[in-house]
Structure formats: C-alpha cells, structure tokens
Amino acid sequence: MIDILVAGGGPAGLAAAIRAAGAGLEAVVVEPRTAPVDKACGEGIMPGGLAALHGLGVRPAGHPLRGIRYTDGRRGAEAAFHGAYGLGVRRTALHAALHERAEALGVRIVEGRVREVRQDADSVTAAGLTARWLIAADGLHSPLRRSLGLDRPVPGPGRYGLRRHYRTAPWSDLVEVHWSPYGEAYVTPVGADLVGVAVLSRDRRPYEQHLAAFPALAARLTGPGATPVRGAGPLRQRARGPRAGRVLLVGDAAGYTDALTGEGIALAVATATAAVGCLAAGRPEAYPAHWARATRRYRLLTQALLGAAGHPVSRRLIVAAAHRSPALFRTAVRALQ
C-alpha cells in the first residue's frame, strides 16, 4: 500500500512528496496538469522560503533579491534583508525544479484529479489509488477542503491578484511594492531581461486599468507584455482545521490570508514538512498544533498589515510611516524573512 498519496502537484504537494521520500516513505502525487505549471503569483521568494527550498535540495535559477522597497510615487522606503538574499523566480522555473527533484528521489507523479475521497480506519482511497494517508495540496480553492466539510465562510470583500511579465532589464535588485488608494503592485525581477508585475486589489478591473493607478511604474513599462495576464482570487480562504481523519491539508488548501508578505513558498514547505513529519512519527493527531505553530507568524503579520491597508486613512500612512521611520521599516522587513 502507498504510504502517502498527495493530491496536487504544486509547490506544497511536491514539497510533501520530497519530504516523504526523504523519510523513506512511498509517495505518489496526483496532478492533472503537465509540468511545468504556471500560476498568478508575485514570484519573489523571501530568504526564509529560499532556505526552505534549499533544505529540500531544490535550487532554482532566478534573480537575487536584496530587500524590499515601498513607494507611493512621491516617497519611498527600502530595507535590505539581514544576512541573506531572496530570489525572484519564474513560477514555471520553480515548479520545474521541484518536479525534477521529486522525480530524482523516486516519487511517482501520475496524471489525474482527486474528486472523491473514501476513507476508513486504516486507509484512504482517491483517484483509483489507496494509501495510508492523503495529503491535500490542491490549492487556494481546494475542492477537497470543500468536500470534507472544512470550508469556513470568509467575511467581507475578497482581494484578487493579476500578474504579467515585461521584457526589460530589472532596474533594481529589490522587490518594489507600489501603493495606491486602490491596491498594490509588486515588481519582481525574475531574470536578466524580465520583470514580473503583480497587482493586488479588491477592485475587479482589467489589468491595464490597475496599472494606470501607478503612473510612475506604468511609465517604465512601455512595451507590450511578455506573457498573458494571469489571475487568482479571491485570496482569503479559511478552513475549519487542517485535518479530517486520514486527510491532512497543506499549503493554500489549509487556508490563506493574503499575498502581502510574500511568504507563500515558505508556508508551503513548512506545512508540508510538518504534515509528513507527523505522519512519519505516527502522530497525525499532532498536525493541527504543528500547523498552527508553523503559520502563526504569517497569520498575525499579514492580518495586521492587511487590516491597516484595508482602511483609506491608514493605507495612505503606510509608506509615509516607513519613509519617516526607516529603522522600524527595516525591523518589519526582517520579521518577514
């Protein structure tokens, strides 16, 4: 019998399979899409996320990131990461590196989609395969989370993300976060001649209309987009818990707050590592507590920043405060590492 069946072959699912293989467990990943898989995301990996990938034996190619810069078009503040670099990585390059590492460790990746789960006291069956445990890593709008009755309602309007790349040399080795009254634009260098620009907002408008809210940034992006616009959202998702019987939820499937702090990859690896660690130790009941500890800092920091960004008055003060208090901004950036 398979030890761990993984539903979803994105970063969280592949990280879980890599961890399982490292623990001597047989893991099979079920994924409907052909690698490499693209996704709308900021593509900036924080130093903590990069260290987590290195711990998996995954070293994707990308553009080094020295820190973060906030700007509202009139003033700005920047802070370097402390003692480490991040990395701007095309999502397809990241996925390919994870996929190759999993296959090199003997992980079997099969084409399919997990639609229904049947479980008893000893096993779980899905997609025609039976395993001792199933790890659900099927993304932000996880069908498994919903089918297991773990979805929780999300109050208030959601935020959405759109991303496009531009063929231009990076003008900075920082992730730039451009603020407007309507949302943020995240500029991430991902190659010698390519930058990604992701916009986050509660307003559902065409990408070009979002970009027009950042005139200084739009002036730099004079050529046509190098890739199509990709979207994702609503971003905030909640789960009643990260476990249902023999099914453990990891990554975005276990709940997501927002992309503001750029910790998605670090969280994917951390929750996958926690899930596999609990299963390898024969203590699946410990996973919810491990998940809570692994995600607590992200949830608290992101909710605080999102709360400030959600009010027009405090939103206008975020860049001004960072500009006036560079030491405080450096402290905040290093807390996100």
N, C-alpha and C positions, 0 to 999 in steps of 0.2 A: 504494500500500500504506500502511496505517496505520503511523505511527511507533511509538506505544506503546499497547498495549491494557492497560487496568487492570482487574483482577478484584477487584471490591469497591468500593462507593461510600460507605464510611465516611470519617472524617476523614483517614486515611492515604491512601486511594485518591484522594479529591478533592484533597488537597494535592499528590499526584503529578501529577494531571491539570492543576491550576492551574500548577504549575512547568513542565510540559511546554509548555503553551500560551504561557507567558511566554518560553520558549526558542525559540519558532517551530516547535514540533513538533505534529503532529496526534495528539491523544489521544482515545481512546474508552473510556468507563467502562461496564462490565457489572455491573449490580446488580439483584438480584431484588426488592428491597423498594421501596415508594413513599416518596418523601421527604415530610416529614422522618422520619428513623429514630431511634427511642429505643433506649436501652441502659442496663443497670445500671452506673452509674459514680458517682464522688463528685461530679463536676460542678464542682469547684474547679480553675480554670486558674491555674497559677503564673505569676509575672511573665515568666519566660522563654518559656512557652508562649503567653502573650498577645502578646508581642513577635513571636513566630514567625507567629502568625495575622495580625498587622498587616502583616508582611512579605509575606504573600500577598494583601493588600488585603481582608482579612476582619475586620470589626469587629462582632462580635455584641453584642446588648444583654444586660446582666446586672447583677449587684450587685457593686460594688467590694469587694475583699478586702484588708485592711491587713496581715494576717500570719497567724500560726498560734498556737493555744493548745493545750497538752496539759493534761489533768486526769484524775485518778483518783477524783474525787468528794470527796477530802479536801484536796488541794493541787493547785496548778497552776503552769504557767509559760507566758508568752506572749512572742512576739518579732515585731516588725514587719519587713516586707520592707524591704530597703535601697534607697531611691531609686526605688521603683516599687510599683505595685499589681498584685494579681492580679484575677481576675474569677470570680464564681460564675455559671455559665451553664447553663440547662436544656439538656440534650443535644439536644433537638429544635430549640431555637433555634440552637445551634451548627451542627448539621447543615444546617439551612435556609440559614444564612449562607454556608457553604461551597458548598452546592449552587448557590445563586444566583450566587456569584462564578464558579464553573466555567462555568455556562451563559453568563454575560455575556462570557466570554472565548472562546466558541465551542466549548467541549468538548461532545461528543455523549455523552449518557448513555442507554444502552439497557437495557431490561428483559431480564434473563436471568440464568443461573447458569453459571459456568465449572465444568464437571465433569471434562473431559478436556483435556489439552494435548498437542499434537503439534508437535514442533519439528525443524528440520533446520539446516543450516549458515547459512541466510540468513533464516529466518522462523519464526514460531510461530503456530499456529492453535488457536483455542479459541472456543467458543460460536458457531461458524459464521463467525468473523472471522479474518482473517490480518493479522499485524503484524510489524514487525521485532523488537520486543521485547514481553515481557509483564511487567507489574509485579503481583505477587500481594499484594493488600491485603485478603485475605479473613478477617482476624480471628484471634482468640485460638486457636481450634481449627481452624486453616486446613486445609481439605481439600486444597488444592494443596500445602502443605508435606508432608502425609502422602503424597499420590500421587507426589510427586517423590522420595520416599525420604529426606526431610530431617528427619523427626521424630526426636528423641532421647528416650530414657526419662527420666522425672523421678523421682528417688528420694524416698521419704518421703511423708507425707500432704500433700494439697494444701489450699490455702485457697480459700474461697468468699466471694462478696460478694452482699449483698441491699440493695436501695435502695427507699425510699418517700419521698414528699413530704408535708409537712404545711402546712395553710393557717394560717399565723401570721406575724406580723411578726418579722423577724430581731431577735434580742436582742444581736447582736454583728456587727462587721464583720471578724471573724476566722473562719478555718476552725477549728472546735473538734474536737480528737481526744480522745475519751473512752476511757480504757483500763480494762479489766477483766482478770481472770485468763484469760478465755476468748477475748478478741478486742478489736477497736476499733470505735468508732462515730464516723463522720465527719459533722459537721454543717456544711452549706454553705448560706449564704443565696444564693438564686438569683433573688430578686425582692423587691418591696416588701412582699409578704404571703405569701411562700413560702420554705420551707427544705427542703432535701433531707437525709435521714439515711441514710447507707450503713453497713452493718456488715460487717466482715471477720472471718472466723474459720475454724478448721479443723473446728469442730463444725457438722454439717449439722442445723440445727434450724429450726423456724418463726421468722419474723421477730419476732413478739411475744415469744418466749422469749429471743431475743438481746437485744432492747431491755430486757427486765427485768433484765439484768445491769448496766444503767446507771440506777439508780433516780433520780438527780438529773436526768438527761436525760429519762427517761420521765415525770417529774412535770411537765415543761414541755409535753409533747406530749399534751394531754388530749383533743383532738378526734380524729375519725376521720381516717385517711389520705386525702390529696387525690388520690393516684394509686395504682394497684395496685403490689404488691411485684414488683420485677424482680430476677432473679438472674443470676449469672455465675460460672463456675469449672469445674474447678479453675484457679486463676490462673496458676500457674507452668507455662510451656511452654518447651521447648528445641528448637533447630534445629541440625542439623549444620553449617549455613552459610547465609548469606543469598542464595546464588545457585546456580542449577542450569542451566547452559547459557545460554539466552536468556531465562530467567525470573529476576527479582530480587524478593526478599521484602522488604516494608517494614512498618513498624508492628508490631502484635502478631503478625502472621504470621511474623515473623522471630525470634520468641522473646520471652518476657515473664517478669519475675521476680515483681513484686508491685505493688500499688497504694499501698503505704505512703507513698511520697514524692510522689505526685500529679503525676508528670511525663509522663503518657501522651500528652497533646496535643503537648507539646514534642518528644517522641520520634517521634511520628507525622510531624510536619512535618520534623524533622531527617533522618530516614531516607528519607523521600520526596524531599527536596531532594538528598540525597547520591546516590540512585539515578538521578534524572533528570540530575543534573549529570554523572555518569559516562557515561551514555548519550549526552548531548549532546556530550560531549568525545570520543566514540568510544573510551572506555576502560572497558568494562564489567568487565574483569578487576580494576579498582581498587576496585570497590564493596565487597567484603568488608572491606578495610582501612579504607575510609571509614566503613562501618557500625560497625566496632569502635571507631573514634575517637569517633563521634557518640554512642555508647551507653555508653562506658566508665564515665563518672562515675556515671550512673544505676545501672549494674550493681553497681559497688563500694559505693556508699552504700546501696542497697536491700538488698544481701546482708548488709552489716554490721548494719543496723538490724533486718532480719528475723531474723538469727542471734541477736541479743540478745532480741528479742521471742519467740523460739521456746523459751526456757528459763524455767521458772517463777520462778526466783530473780532472774535479770537482768531479766525482764519487770517484776517488781514495783519494780525500782530505776529504771526509765526516767524516770518522772515525778518521782520523788524527786530524781534527779540533775539533771534540768532545773530543778527548783524551787530546789535549792541552788546551782546554777551558772548563773545567767541569762545571763552573758556567753558561756559555752560553748554554751548553747541558741541564742542569737542567731546565733552563728557557724555552727551546724549548719543553721538555717533559711535563712540567706543562702547557704549552699552549695547548697541545693536550688532557689534561684531560677532 
